[in-house]
Amino acid sequence: MRLLLDEHLFPALARRLREKDHDVISVADAELGGSVDSDVLDWAVREGRAIVTANAEHLRPLRRAAVERGQQTSGLILLSSRRFVLARAAFGSLIESLDAFLVDHPGDSDLACLEHWL
């Protein structure tokens, strides 16, 4: 599974996951910094990447609308603020959780049009 980390996630997180041989890039890596959520989703759809985000409020309805229009999304991985602290100093558990998820879901279509809460 290929991932795109939303803007509020540090690009270093993508680098750490790439060190574990996962295909992960950040919004900054994709030169999408400052883009509106709909543009980020459109880019992820074109590139076949699931989006990792804590921004469920905005991205869930956009993903749902895309699926209803017949678009094949690669899905959303939604981060719970109750489980993860998104500060750079505390993202070790997030790296471990994403690594385990990617090991268990290696296929590009494993999350097609779906959501998964971590």
MDTraj code that builds the backbone (N, CA, C; nanometers):
import mdtraj as md
import numpy as np

residues = "MET ARG LEU LEU LEU ASP GLU HIS LEU PHE PRO ALA LEU ALA ARG ARG LEU ARG GLU LYS ASP HIS ASP VAL ILE SER VAL ALA ASP ALA GLU LEU GLY GLY SER VAL ASP SER ASP VAL LEU ASP TRP ALA VAL ARG GLU GLY ARG ALA ILE VAL THR ALA ASN ALA GLU HIS LEU ARG PRO LEU ARG ARG ALA ALA VAL GLU ARG GLY GLN GLN THR SER GLY LEU ILE LEU LEU SER SER ARG ARG PHE VAL LEU ALA ARG ALA ALA PHE GLY SER LEU ILE GLU SER LEU ASP ALA PHE LEU VAL ASP HIS PRO GLY ASP SER ASP LEU ALA CYS LEU GLU HIS TRP LEU".split()
xyz = np.array([
    [0.0850, -0.1170, 0.0000],
    [0.0000, 0.0000, 0.0000],
    [0.0895, 0.1233, 0.0000],
    [0.0522, 0.2179, -0.0796],
    [0.1260, 0.3434, -0.0900],
    [0.0511, 0.4504, -0.0105],
    [0.1251, 0.5307, 0.0684],
    [0.0615, 0.6295, 0.1550],
    [0.1050, 0.7711, 0.1219],
    [0.0134, 0.8629, 0.1496],
    [0.0397, 1.0064, 0.1483],
    [0.0051, 1.0587, 0.2872],
    [0.1037, 1.1162, 0.3563],
    [0.0800, 1.1721, 0.4894],
    [0.0288, 1.3141, 0.4757],
    [-0.0803, 1.3446, 0.5416],
    [-0.1413, 1.4769, 0.5350],
    [-0.0460, 1.5834, 0.5915],
    [-0.0784, 1.7068, 0.5639],
    [0.0106, 1.8190, 0.5922],
    [0.0477, 1.8337, 0.7397],
    [-0.0402, 1.7981, 0.8302],
    [-0.0124, 1.8150, 0.9727],
    [0.0816, 1.7080, 1.0285],
    [0.1221, 1.6113, 0.9446],
    [0.2162, 1.5078, 0.9869],
    [0.3554, 1.5423, 0.9351],
    [0.4532, 1.5303, 1.0202],
    [0.5895, 1.5702, 0.9857],
    [0.6460, 1.4857, 0.8715],
    [0.7127, 1.5484, 0.7743],
    [0.7777, 1.4727, 0.6664],
    [0.8772, 1.3691, 0.7185],
    [0.9348, 1.3925, 0.8350],
    [1.0284, 1.2952, 0.8935],
    [0.9592, 1.1609, 0.9186],
    [0.8305, 1.1632, 0.9440],
    [0.7548, 1.0402, 0.9635],
    [0.7569, 0.9579, 0.8345],
    [0.7405, 1.0223, 0.7210],
    [0.7466, 0.9523, 0.5921],
    [0.8863, 0.8935, 0.5709],
    [0.9885, 0.9706, 0.6036],
    [1.1263, 0.9206, 0.5883],
    [1.1489, 0.7964, 0.6741],
    [1.1011, 0.7998, 0.7972],
    [1.1200, 0.6850, 0.8873],
    [1.0489, 0.5606, 0.8343],
    [0.9308, 0.5794, 0.7756],
    [0.8589, 0.4652, 0.7186],
    [0.9249, 0.4156, 0.5900],
    [0.9838, 0.5054, 0.5129],
    [1.0589, 0.4620, 0.3942],
    [1.1811, 0.3796, 0.4346],
    [1.2422, 0.4146, 0.5486],
    [1.3545, 0.3355, 0.5996],
    [1.3124, 0.1916, 0.6305],
    [1.1833, 0.1710, 0.6527],
    [1.1288, 0.0375, 0.6776],
    [1.0754, -0.0234, 0.5475],
    [1.1161, 0.0352, 0.4343],
    [1.0812, -0.0138, 0.3001],
    [0.9339, 0.0033, 0.2629],
    [0.8692, 0.1048, 0.3168],
    [0.7314, 0.1362, 0.2781],
    [0.7322, 0.2545, 0.1818],
    [0.6372, 0.2560, 0.0900],
    [0.6231, 0.3636, -0.0083],
    [0.5349, 0.4727, 0.0527],
    [0.5974, 0.5653, 0.1216],
    [0.5264, 0.6698, 0.1947],
    [0.5889, 0.8047, 0.1616],
    [0.5039, 0.9007, 0.1267],
    [0.5497, 1.0379, 0.1058],
    [0.4593, 1.1312, 0.1837],
    [0.5095, 1.2501, 0.2088],
    [0.4309, 1.3512, 0.2788],
    [0.3737, 1.4493, 0.1769],
    [0.2781, 1.5276, 0.2209],
    [0.2238, 1.6345, 0.1370],
    [0.3363, 1.7279, 0.0941],
    [0.4306, 1.7533, 0.1835],
    [0.5445, 1.8392, 0.1488],
    [0.6289, 1.7747, 0.0392],
    [0.6525, 1.6432, 0.0483],
    [0.7289, 1.5721, -0.0545],
    [0.6616, 1.5835, -0.1913],
    [0.5288, 1.5828, -0.1909],
    [0.4513, 1.5890, -0.3148],
    [0.4286, 1.7327, -0.3623],
    [0.4867, 1.8282, -0.2904],
    [0.4721, 1.9715, -0.3211],
    [0.3255, 2.0147, -0.3217],
    [0.2530, 1.9642, -0.2222],
    [0.1117, 1.9984, -0.2058],
    [0.0867, 2.0848, -0.0821],
    [0.1931, 2.1341, -0.0198],
    [0.1787, 2.2158, 0.1004],
    [0.0871, 2.3338, 0.0758],
    [-0.0079, 2.3553, 0.1642],
    [-0.1018, 2.4662, 0.1529],
    [-0.2208, 2.4361, 0.0630],
    [-0.2267, 2.3166, 0.0053],
    [-0.3388, 2.2801, -0.0823],
    [-0.4643, 2.2532, -0.0003],
    [-0.5786, 2.2772, -0.0615],
    [-0.7051, 2.2450, 0.0051],
    [-0.7225, 2.0934, 0.0057],
    [-0.8012, 2.0441, 0.1009],
    [-0.8176, 1.8999, 0.1195],
    [-0.8679, 1.8300, -0.0072],
    [-0.9572, 1.8934, -0.0809],
    [-1.0090, 1.8294, -0.2025],
    [-0.8981, 1.8095, -0.3058],
    [-0.8049, 1.9029, -0.3151],
    [-0.6924, 1.8869, -0.4084],
    [-0.5982, 1.7764, -0.3626],
    [-0.5772, 1.7655, -0.2323],
    [-0.4927, 1.6582, -0.1785],
    [-0.5568, 1.5228, -0.2093],
    [-0.6873, 1.5118, -0.1884],
    [-0.7567, 1.3861, -0.2174],
    [-0.7499, 1.3542, -0.3667],
    [-0.7744, 1.4533, -0.4514],
    [-0.7673, 1.4308, -0.5963],
    [-0.6296, 1.3809, -0.6372],
    [-0.5245, 1.4403, -0.5800],
    [-0.3880, 1.3983, -0.6112],
    [-0.3655, 1.2541, -0.5665],
    [-0.4108, 1.2232, -0.4451],
    [-0.3936, 1.0872, -0.3924],
    [-0.4671, 0.9849, -0.4793],
    [-0.5849, 1.0200, -0.5275],
    [-0.6604, 0.9300, -0.6157],
    [-0.5810, 0.9053, -0.7441],
    [-0.5307, 1.0124, -0.8054],
    [-0.4534, 0.9980, -0.9302],
    [-0.3280, 0.9141, -0.9104],
    [-0.2644, 0.9287, -0.7943],
    [-0.1384, 0.8592, -0.7674],
    [-0.1562, 0.7234, -0.6993],
    [-0.2802, 0.6876, -0.6667],
    [-0.3052, 0.5582, -0.6034],
    [-0.2501, 0.5478, -0.4628],
    [-0.2657, 0.6550, -0.3849],
    [-0.2142, 0.6571, -0.2474],
    [-0.3287, 0.6741, -0.1480],
    [-0.3233, 0.5967, -0.0409],
    [-0.4152, 0.6173, 0.0712],
    [-0.3625, 0.7359, 0.1514],
    [-0.4526, 0.8142, 0.2063],
    [-0.4149, 0.9312, 0.2855],
    [-0.4181, 0.8954, 0.4334],
    [-0.3120, 0.9332, 0.5030],
    [-0.3066, 0.9198, 0.6490],
    [-0.3322, 1.0579, 0.7066],
    [-0.4336, 1.0692, 0.7918],
    [-0.4721, 1.2009, 0.8421],
    [-0.5389, 1.1925, 0.9781],
    [-0.5290, 1.3002, 1.0520],
    [-0.6086, 1.3181, 1.1735],
    [-0.7256, 1.4114, 1.1445],
    [-0.7373, 1.4533, 1.0198],
    [-0.8387, 1.5487, 0.9764],
    [-0.9623, 1.4755, 0.9230],
    [-1.0194, 1.3897, 1.0054],
    [-1.1348, 1.3108, 0.9639],
    [-1.2541, 1.3990, 0.9286],
    [-1.2699, 1.5073, 1.0004],
    [-1.3855, 1.5955, 0.9804],
    [-1.3967, 1.6437, 0.8359],
    [-1.2847, 1.6718, 0.7727],
    [-1.2877, 1.7227, 0.6351],
    [-1.2696, 1.6133, 0.5299],
    [-1.1810, 1.5189, 0.5557],
    [-1.1488, 1.4201, 0.4522],
    [-1.2495, 1.3063, 0.4407],
    [-1.3158, 1.2694, 0.5479],
    [-1.4157, 1.1619, 0.5377],
    [-1.5282, 1.1982, 0.4412],
    [-1.5889, 1.3168, 0.4521],
    [-1.6953, 1.3504, 0.3560],
    [-1.6437, 1.3620, 0.2124],
    [-1.5212, 1.4105, 0.1954],
    [-1.4648, 1.4207, 0.0607],
    [-1.4422, 1.2828, -0.0005],
    [-1.3908, 1.1892, 0.0791],
    [-1.3712, 1.0523, 0.0309],
    [-1.5043, 0.9875, -0.0039],
    [-1.6016, 1.0061, 0.0829],
    [-1.7348, 0.9490, 0.0602],
    [-1.7946, 1.0026, -0.0693],
    [-1.7841, 1.1330, -0.0918],
    [-1.8378, 1.1941, -0.2141],
    [-1.7651, 1.1416, -0.3377],
    [-1.6343, 1.1240, -0.3283],
    [-1.5574, 1.0712, -0.4410],
    [-1.6032, 0.9297, -0.4757],
    [-1.6243, 0.8470, -0.3748],
    [-1.6706, 0.7102, -0.3973],
    [-1.8101, 0.7118, -0.4581],
    [-1.8964, 0.7993, -0.4098],
    [-2.0319, 0.8093, -0.4645],
    [-2.0315, 0.8537, -0.6103],
    [-1.9275, 0.9290, -0.6506],
    [-1.9131, 0.9708, -0.7915],
    [-1.8492, 0.8606, -0.8762],
    [-1.8135, 0.7508, -0.8127],
    [-1.7541, 0.6400, -0.8854],
    [-1.6029, 0.6417, -0.8918],
    [-1.5382, 0.7319, -0.8174],
    [-1.3922, 0.7350, -0.8151],
    [-1.3390, 0.6216, -0.7287],
    [-1.2308, 0.5624, -0.7724],
    [-1.1645, 0.4560, -0.6973],
    [-1.0573, 0.5189, -0.6097],
    [-1.0873, 0.5439, -0.4838],
    [-0.9870, 0.5987, -0.3925],
    [-0.9044, 0.4845, -0.3349],
    [-0.7872, 0.5173, -0.2867],
    [-0.7043, 0.4168, -0.2197],
    [-0.7304, 0.4138, -0.0701],
    [-0.8260, 0.4939, -0.0244],
    [-0.8712, 0.4892, 0.1134],
    [-0.8094, 0.5944, 0.2040],
    [-0.8569, 0.5907, 0.3280],
    [-0.8099, 0.6812, 0.4330],
    [-0.7670, 0.5996, 0.5540],
    [-0.6573, 0.6401, 0.6126],
    [-0.6172, 0.5886, 0.7434],
    [-0.6316, 0.7060, 0.8383],
    [-0.7248, 0.6934, 0.9300],
    [-0.7608, 0.8021, 1.0198],
    [-0.6958, 0.7817, 1.1558],
    [-0.6353, 0.8872, 1.2051],
    [-0.5634, 0.8814, 1.3320],
    [-0.6480, 0.9394, 1.4439],
    [-0.6616, 0.8651, 1.5491],
    [-0.7364, 0.9097, 1.6652],
    [-0.6472, 0.9956, 1.7549],
    [-0.6960, 1.1128, 1.7895],
    [-0.6193, 1.1995, 1.8798],
    [-0.6144, 1.1410, 2.0210],
    [-0.7011, 1.0479, 2.0508],
    [-0.6979, 0.9813, 2.1814],
    [-0.5849, 0.8790, 2.1894],
    [-0.5458, 0.8285, 2.0726],
    [-0.4423, 0.7250, 2.0711],
    [-0.3039, 0.7795, 2.0385],
    [-0.2985, 0.8827, 1.9540],
    [-0.1693, 0.9334, 1.9074],
    [-0.1515, 1.0809, 1.9381],
    [-0.0341, 1.1139, 1.9852],
    [0.0068, 1.2534, 2.0004],
    [0.0838, 1.2867, 1.8737],
    [0.0459, 1.3935, 1.8056],
    [0.1058, 1.4237, 1.6767],
    [0.2267, 1.5157, 1.6858],
    [0.2842, 1.5269, 1.8038],
    [0.4072, 1.6041, 1.8197],
    [0.5250, 1.5196, 1.7715],
    [0.6217, 1.5846, 1.7109],
    [0.7374, 1.5151, 1.6549],
    [0.8060, 1.4242, 1.7578],
    [0.8178, 1.4710, 1.8796],
    [0.8879, 1.3945, 1.9830],
    [0.8125, 1.2681, 2.0237],
    [0.6853, 1.2579, 1.9862],
    [0.6034, 1.1465, 2.0333],
    [0.5537, 1.0558, 1.9219],
    [0.6140, 1.0624, 1.8018],
    [0.5526, 0.9823, 1.6966],
    [0.6091, 0.8416, 1.6801],
    [0.6848, 0.7927, 1.7766],
    [0.7334, 0.6551, 1.7723],
    [0.6207, 0.5538, 1.7665],
    [0.5167, 0.5713, 1.8467],
    [0.4052, 0.4759, 1.8456],
    [0.3273, 0.4832, 1.7144],
    [0.3215, 0.6015, 1.6535],
    [0.2544, 0.6153, 1.5239],
    [0.3336, 0.5405, 1.4164],
    [0.4651, 0.5520, 1.4186],
    [0.5496, 0.4797, 1.3229],
    [0.5275, 0.3290, 1.3384],
    [0.5277, 0.2815, 1.4612],
    [0.5073, 0.1385, 1.4859],
    [0.3708, 0.0927, 1.4363],
    [0.2672, 0.1718, 1.4620],
    [0.1317, 0.1341, 1.4201],
    [0.1168, 0.1354, 1.2687],
    [0.1720, 0.2384, 1.2034],
    [0.1642, 0.2434, 1.0571],
    [0.2467, 0.1323, 0.9939],
    [0.3636, 0.1046, 1.0497],
    [0.4465, -0.0036, 0.9987],
    [0.3706, -0.1361, 1.0074],
    [0.3108, -0.1653, 1.1206],
    [0.2356, -0.2897, 1.1383],
    [0.1168, -0.2956, 1.0420],
    [0.0472, -0.1843, 1.0241],
    [-0.0662, -0.1808, 0.9320],
    [-0.0192, -0.2101, 0.7896],
    [0.0914, -0.1477, 0.7483],
    [0.1416, -0.1676, 0.6128],
    [0.1912, -0.3107, 0.5908],
    [0.2511, -0.3703, 0.6914],
    [0.2943, -0.5096, 0.6802],
    [0.1723, -0.6003, 0.6621],
    [0.0645, -0.5722, 0.7350],
    [-0.0577, -0.6527, 0.7269],
    [-0.1401, -0.6237, 0.6017],
    [-0.1184, -0.5088, 0.5384],
    [-0.1970, -0.4664, 0.4214],
    [-0.1041, -0.4193, 0.3095],
    [-0.0301, -0.5112, 0.2490],
    [0.0696, -0.4697, 0.1497],
    [0.0118, -0.4321, 0.0133],
    [-0.1088, -0.4781, -0.0176],
    [-0.1650, -0.4551, -0.1507],
    [-0.2145, -0.3128, -0.1712],
    [-0.1959, -0.2611, -0.2925],
    [-0.2403, -0.1256, -0.3238],
    [-0.3913, -0.1098, -0.3117],
    [-0.4657, -0.2170, -0.3255],
    [-0.6120, -0.2060, -0.3189],
    [-0.6694, -0.2571, -0.1863],
    [-0.5844, -0.2841, -0.0898],
    [-0.6314, -0.3395, 0.0374],
    [-0.7281, -0.2481, 0.1122],
    [-0.7201, -0.1190, 0.0879],
    [-0.8067, -0.0230, 0.1565],
    [-0.8922, 0.0542, 0.0558],
    [-0.9030, 0.0027, -0.0658],
    [-0.9737, 0.0734, -0.1737],
    [-1.1115, 0.1205, -0.1296],
    [-1.1329, 0.2506, -0.1407],
    [-1.2606, 0.3158, -0.1114],
    [-1.3042, 0.3027, 0.0349],
    [-1.2161, 0.2597, 0.1226],
    [-1.2510, 0.2356, 0.2626],
    [-1.1789, 0.3308, 0.3555],
    [-1.2167, 0.3236, 0.4820],
    [-1.1505, 0.3968, 0.5890],
    [-1.1046, 0.2968, 0.6934],
    [-0.9946, 0.3319, 0.7593],
    [-0.9466, 0.2501, 0.8706],
    [-0.9003, 0.3449, 0.9812],
    [-0.9507, 0.3240, 1.1014],
    [-0.9070, 0.4042, 1.2166],
    [-0.7916, 0.3351, 1.2862],
    [-0.6864, 0.4105, 1.3116],
    [-0.5755, 0.3604, 1.3934],
    [-0.5897, 0.4160, 1.5328],
])
top = md.Topology()
chain = top.add_chain()
for i, resn in enumerate(residues, 1):
    res = top.add_residue(resn, chain, resSeq=i)
    for name in ("N", "CA", "C"):
        top.add_atom(name, md.element.get_by_symbol(name[0]), res)
traj = md.Trajectory(xyz[None], top)
